[in-house]
Amino acid sequence: MTRASRARVALGILALVAILFLFVFPTRSYLAQRRQVARAQHDVDALRKTNADLAQEAARLQTKSVLEGIARDQFNLAHQGEEIFKVLPRPSATTTTVP
């Protein structure tokens, strides 16, 4: 192989490496970033929906009837003059055998 042909091969390899650095590697990085952006956008959309659902639930919990129901059910509260009665379940029947 002559010196000129070696120089051409080296120049060709150098040109190929330059093309890889200029086009292929940045393109891979760009596509990876696009995938990351798409995943992040999906996460943001899911969080926005969850936030809207929670805001709707918070507004529902601020209504007088819901607050009154929670106060009655969870905290056993009643209006002034009302009496609270709790109905307890029937005790389970136990059978004992005498030997």
C-alpha positions as CSV (number, residue, x, y, z in Angstrom):
1,M,0.0,0.0,0.0
2,T,1.4,3.3,-1.0
3,R,1.7,6.3,1.2
4,A,-0.9,8.2,-0.8
5,S,-3.5,5.3,-0.5
6,R,-2.8,5.1,3.3
7,A,-3.4,8.8,3.5
8,R,-6.7,8.4,1.6
9,V,-7.8,5.6,3.9
10,A,-6.9,7.6,7.0
11,L,-8.7,10.7,5.6
12,G,-11.8,8.5,4.8
13,I,-11.8,7.1,8.4
14,L,-11.4,10.6,9.8
15,A,-14.3,11.8,7.6
16,L,-16.4,8.9,8.8
17,V,-15.7,9.6,12.4
18,A,-16.4,13.3,11.8
19,I,-19.8,12.4,10.3
20,L,-20.6,10.1,13.3
21,F,-19.8,12.9,15.7
22,L,-21.7,15.5,13.7
23,F,-24.9,13.5,12.9
24,V,-25.3,10.1,14.5
25,F,-24.4,10.8,18.2
26,P,-26.4,14.1,18.4
27,T,-29.3,12.4,16.7
28,R,-29.3,9.6,19.3
29,S,-29.1,12.2,22.1
30,Y,-32.0,14.2,20.6
31,L,-34.2,11.1,20.3
32,A,-33.4,10.1,23.9
33,Q,-34.3,13.6,25.1
34,R,-37.6,13.4,23.1
35,R,-38.5,10.2,24.8
36,Q,-37.7,11.7,28.2
37,V,-39.9,14.8,27.3
38,A,-42.7,12.5,26.3
39,R,-42.6,10.6,29.5
40,A,-42.4,13.8,31.5
41,Q,-45.4,15.2,29.6
42,H,-47.4,12.0,30.4
43,D,-46.5,12.3,34.1
44,V,-47.6,16.0,34.1
45,D,-50.9,15.1,32.4
46,A,-51.5,12.4,35.0
47,L,-50.7,14.8,37.9
48,R,-53.0,17.5,36.4
49,K,-55.9,15.0,36.3
50,T,-55.2,13.9,39.8
51,N,-55.0,17.5,41.0
52,A,-58.3,18.3,39.3
53,D,-59.9,15.2,40.9
54,L,-58.6,16.2,44.3
55,A,-59.8,19.8,43.9
56,Q,-63.2,18.5,43.0
57,E,-63.2,16.2,46.1
58,A,-62.0,19.1,48.3
59,A,-64.9,21.3,47.0
60,R,-67.4,18.5,47.7
61,L,-66.0,18.1,51.3
62,Q,-66.7,21.7,52.0
63,T,-70.5,21.4,51.5
64,K,-72.6,21.6,54.6
65,S,-74.3,18.3,54.1
66,V,-71.1,16.4,53.6
67,L,-69.5,18.1,56.7
68,E,-72.5,17.3,58.8
69,G,-72.4,13.6,57.6
70,I,-68.7,13.3,58.5
71,A,-69.3,14.9,61.9
72,R,-72.2,12.5,62.6
73,D,-70.5,9.3,61.3
74,Q,-66.9,9.7,62.3
75,F,-67.1,11.9,65.4
76,N,-70.5,11.0,66.8
77,L,-71.6,14.6,66.9
78,A,-75.2,15.7,66.9
79,H,-77.2,18.9,66.7
80,Q,-78.2,20.5,70.0
81,G,-81.1,18.7,71.5
82,E,-80.6,15.5,69.5
83,E,-79.8,12.2,71.1
84,I,-77.5,9.6,69.6
85,F,-78.4,5.9,69.8
86,K,-76.0,3.2,68.7
87,V,-77.4,-0.2,67.7
88,L,-75.0,-2.8,68.6
89,P,-74.8,-6.2,66.9
90,R,-76.3,-9.2,68.6
91,P,-73.7,-11.1,70.5
92,S,-72.8,-14.4,69.0
93,A,-74.4,-17.4,70.5
94,T,-71.9,-19.6,72.3
95,T,-72.6,-23.2,72.9
96,T,-70.9,-25.0,75.7
97,T,-71.1,-28.7,76.1
98,V,-71.0,-30.3,79.5
99,P,-69.1,-33.6,79.6
